[in-house]
Amino acid sequence: MPSPQEELAKVYRANESYLALGIKIVVSFFFFVVGGYWLDSASGTSPLFLIVGATCALMSVMAILWKLARPQNSPSSNKPSEERR
């Protein structure tokens, strides 16, 4: 019978891509929002850079999800089409 640590390691290995995606989203969102807040506190502008940072964070998250959702390199996408010749 496997130990609880082995079972937990098995669960982590099975879900590591989801964990990595979550970490990427949280880190990018945190970086931009905290950076905007810090710029606001340093320059004295109240919500300006926080809003810019939040917008950049949302764009970053959308880019991460877009990269995940687009089809990977499939053999049919690498072939030149007859129309372009």
C-alpha positions in Angstrom: 0.0 0.0 0.0 1.5 3.4 -1.0 2.2 5.9 1.7 0.3 9.2 1.8 3.3 11.1 0.5 3.5 8.9 -2.5 -0.2 9.4 -3.2 0.2 13.1 -2.9 3.2 13.1 -5.2 1.1 11.1 -7.8 -1.7 13.7 -7.6 0.8 16.6 -8.0 2.4 14.9 -11.1 -1.0 14.3 -12.6 -2.0 18.0 -12.2 1.3 19.8 -12.6 0.3 21.5 -15.8 -2.8 23.0 -14.1 -0.7 24.1 -11.1 1.9 25.7 -13.4 -0.9 27.6 -15.3 -2.3 28.8 -12.0 1.1 30.0 -10.8 1.7 31.8 -14.1 -1.6 33.6 -13.8 -1.2 34.6 -10.2 2.4 35.8 -10.6 1.7 37.9 -13.7 -1.4 39.4 -12.2 0.4 40.1 -8.9 3.4 41.6 -10.6 1.4 44.1 -12.7 -1.1 45.1 -10.0 1.5 45.5 -7.2 3.8 47.4 -9.7 1.0 49.8 -10.5 0.2 50.3 -6.8 3.9 51.0 -6.1 4.1 53.5 -9.0 1.0 55.2 -7.7 2.4 55.5 -4.2 5.8 56.7 -5.5 4.4 59.3 -7.9 1.3 60.5 -5.9 -1.2 59.5 -8.6 -4.0 57.6 -6.9 -5.6 55.2 -9.2 -3.8 55.8 -12.5 -1.0 53.3 -12.5 -3.1 50.8 -10.6 -5.7 50.8 -13.4 -2.9 50.6 -16.0 -1.3 47.7 -14.1 -4.6 45.9 -13.8 -5.2 46.3 -17.5 -1.8 45.0 -18.3 -2.4 42.1 -15.9 -5.6 41.2 -17.7 -3.9 41.4 -21.1 -1.1 39.1 -19.7 -3.6 36.6 -18.4 -5.4 36.6 -21.8 -2.1 36.1 -23.6 -1.3 33.1 -21.4 -4.8 31.6 -22.0 -4.6 32.4 -25.7 -1.3 30.6 -26.0 -2.8 27.6 -24.2 -6.0 27.5 -26.3 -4.5 27.9 -29.8 -3.8 24.7 -31.6 -0.3 23.3 -31.3 1.9 22.7 -34.3 0.0 20.1 -36.3 1.3 18.6 -39.5 -1.5 20.1 -41.5 -0.7 23.7 -40.2 2.9 23.5 -41.4 2.2 22.6 -45.0 2.0 25.5 -47.4 -1.4 25.8 -49.0 -1.9 25.6 -52.7 -3.5 29.0 -52.8 -0.5 30.9 -51.6 1.8 29.6 -54.4 
